[in-house]
Amino acid sequence: MTDSLTVRDNRTGQEYEVPILDGTIRAADIGKIRSGEDEPGLAVYDPGFVNTASCRSSVTFIDGDKGVLEYRGYPIEQLAEQSNFLEVAYLLVHGSLPSKDEYDQWVHNITYHTFVHENVKGFMEGFRYDAHPMGMLMASVGALSTFYPESRNISDADNRAIQIIRMIAKMPTLGAWSFRHAQGKPYVYPDNALSYTENFLSMLFKMSEPKYEADPRLVKALDTLFILHADHEQNASANAVRSVGSTQVDPYSAVAAGVGALYGPLHGGANEAVLRMLKRIGSKSEIPAFIEGVKNGNERLMGFGHRVYKNYDPRAKIIKKACDDVFEVTGVNPLLEIAQELEKIALEDEYFVKRKLYPNVDFYSGLIYEAFQFPPEMFTVLFAIGRTPGWLAQWLELTQDKEQKIARPKQIYTGSRGLTYTPTDQRWV
Ligand SMILES: CC(C)(COP(=O)(O)OP(=O)(O)OC[C@H]1O[C@@H](n2cnc3c(N)ncnc32)[C@H](O)[C@@H]1OP(=O)(O)O)[C@@H](O)C(=O)NCCC(=O)NCCS
């Protein structure tokens, strides 16, 4: 068997041999196919990049049919159970697990870069009282580029490394302050004696107590949620980071684009929709009628189904377990009972089985966030903090990939051509 594709252009009768490498053909090879000398080469039309690889990547592997997710080759289940978020962040960014010295240095560096310039606090205070925290996060991450103008020098490895540390370190500070802003509470400065996730909780919830002490079970659960969200290969926000990053802009601007992509309801907003759905169902007795409505196509069972996973989303299994730990501390959210019953019924129902619809990461995460007393607008901010190392790993890979170019897709032009402009003094008479 030859690893190539023979394409016959029926417009000309000409045949072309297109090499196949790693299960892909190069769009540029297709571009060599022309119906005439002066005609443009054949292009590929793929809105939403449904079947187009945009890069080579060694960061994250997903097998959607088997329900497999691996960061740098390590299964998500092992990382969620045995590692912690900062070690996973190191793994994603550096490509391998740290030695003890490397880990200690990494944690030290991140801990000591959690503070932001006082002027950041000043402009965050200038947002409206009801500003959405994602809008505040997006703006403040982008603004960090003005505090670190040297970050534009993306060809320097040491420079890239320090910006990555800064961004992972400052994201919880910016996220927590956007939360405090909406509540009209004073911003809490980072506490370097606390772990990454404990410090985040302290900046969110500390009031007048001299030291904020979080329940270790809650810290572990939130840390696990960060791990589960840390990367997901070429998803919409990673693609936004890469696309903007391909212009060779600084990493703060590229990550701000990722935050913007995550802000959209099709990407980061599904867990909020799950909560709304569970509240609307209201009680277990209403579930059969709801399921009938879904099967009749009147609505969707939110938190079920995934573009990539056609089997149980491995992250959903881990989150389900984290639910138990969190509810042990906070008391059970009555919506959990409805969620569990819904899942049980849906997993046995032919409609869902036939379409390979299983719970995804968002089915239970909203319940956990609500148990922490986060308002729904904060859910996506939590996602963004967890996703930051993934965005940066993808960005880092992009900056060192010699094959990458500025992202600039083609289009199929459907508009008018060659019209003649009439000046307004003649057109508006
Ligand atoms: C995630 C999602 C957008 C993936 O969509 P997709 O891969 O494009 O799949 P499709 O929309 O083509 O769905 C395939 C079939 O399953 C059905 N389906 C998909 N998700 C469904 C859901 N959550 N509830 C009911 N039916 C669903 C579709 O109606 C379609 O049925 P049909 O073949 O009879 O027309 C989709 O499953 C969804 O909307 N889920 C709910 C929202 C959600 O939880 N999003 C978070 C994702 S992490």
The ligand as a Gaussian input file, in Angstrom:
#p B3LYP/6-31G(d) Opt

LIG

0 1
 C      -21.791000      19.377000      22.628000
 C      -22.645000      19.384000      21.375000
 C      -22.739000      20.823000      20.845000
 C      -21.985000      18.478000      20.316000
 O      -22.693000      18.592000      19.164000
 P      -22.372000      17.795000      17.816000
 O      -21.147000      16.986000      17.939000
 O      -22.410000      18.799000      16.720000
 O      -23.574000      16.771000      17.741000
 P      -24.950000      17.000000      17.010000
 O      -25.545000      18.302000      17.434000
 O      -24.748000      16.762000      15.554000
 O      -25.832000      15.832000      17.621000
 C      -25.959000      14.519000      17.100000
 C      -27.344000      13.983000      17.462000
 O      -27.488000      13.915000      18.894000
 C      -28.511000      14.805000      19.333000
 N      -27.977000      15.511000      20.511000
 C      -26.707000      15.960000      20.696000
 N      -26.579000      16.474000      21.918000
 C      -27.789000      16.346000      22.514000
 C      -28.270000      16.700000      23.789000
 N      -27.463000      17.280000      24.684000
 N      -29.558000      16.434000      24.086000
 C      -30.348000      15.835000      23.183000
 N      -29.967000      15.464000      21.955000
 C      -28.681000      15.731000      21.623000
 C      -28.743000      15.768000      18.181000
 O      -30.063000      16.276000      18.207000
 C      -28.484000      14.880000      17.001000
 O      -29.616000      14.045000      16.836000
 P      -30.138000      13.673000      15.362000
 O      -29.040000      12.842000      14.775000
 O      -31.413000      12.943000      15.600000
 O      -30.319000      14.991000      14.663000
 C      -24.066000      18.841000      21.684000
 O      -23.988000      17.513000      22.129000
 C      -24.812000      19.716000      22.698000
 O      -25.430000      20.710000      22.316000
 N      -24.768000      19.334000      24.012000
 C      -25.406000      20.119000      25.041000
 C      -24.559000      21.324000      25.379000
 C      -23.327000      20.961000      26.174000
 O      -23.400000      20.237000      27.152000
 N      -22.181000      21.529000      25.759000
 C      -20.926000      21.361000      26.470000
 C      -19.940000      20.593000      25.676000
 S      -18.468000      20.328000      26.643000

